[in-house]
């Protein structure tokens, strides 16, 4: 069953009526309701288009967190062939919040990393809702260094509310692990491209998204803290999360204008969860185009361009 967000209520009501009419038609074949169904479908499509044409930052946050939105494993399955997952950080253990390995992207061998939130209760618990612990970031560093050694580009799919804030993560050096992962991204002599597919939360996202090209899906978000967290700090009231979302400029459109990201990948009307295949195909095309920009460049040129990109942020506002 499709899950509807609060602001999608008008669309939900129209689509429910469509389903009711279809059920009536299936039960009583003598009654022709195709014309009424078509009229209601057109009305629902128009309502959906109107709603998504004017989303607020808080509404975009809800879309980015939609439970039926495609996750990393969906993009990996749709874009990467011959994928071989790798496990463990060779220091402590395995962290399934970050999934990584090697495969082929449009026939080209690549290293692939992504935060996986899970789509069922079981998988969400197994992947810890996409919130990685230090061993997850250390695994990412291990794979990036291996990719660099063999000259393989790195693709990163970002989707996390943030790094895991538990006591055990802090005891094992969470901040240091995030810093090392960010450092590894900057040190790569091969091109890396990051795509924020849902939430890009704080250092947990930057640890994978310090890339030559940073892209975002149309309704993804990317910020230093969640809107709820910002509201609780600024106003001591999580109920003002919508105000925080607006003030923080976390949408793809705001971040492109500010020069934080390099491009926006379009989604189907109604979000990526309503057009999964289209979102995955568009993401693949955008990442392929981004990688092509660095063909023929030396490792030093790739590093210098990446460094210049981040040093330039904020200088042209």
Secondary structure, DSSP 8 states (H G I E B T S, - for coil): -----GGGHHHHHHHHHHHHHHHHHHH-TTS--HHHHHHHHHHHHHHHHHHHHT--HHHHHHHHT-TTS--HHHHHHHHEEEEEEE---SSS---TTEEEEEEEETTEEEEEEEE---SSHHHHHHTGGG---HHHHHHHHHHHHHHHHTT-EEEEEEEES-S---HHHHHTTHHHHHHHHHHHHHH-SS-EEEEEEEEEEHHHHHHHH-SSEEEEETT-EEESS-HHHHHHHHTS-GGGHHHHHHHHT-BHHHHHHTTSSSEEE---TT-GGGSHHHHHHHHHHHHHHHHHTTTT--HHHHHHHHHHHHHTTTS--
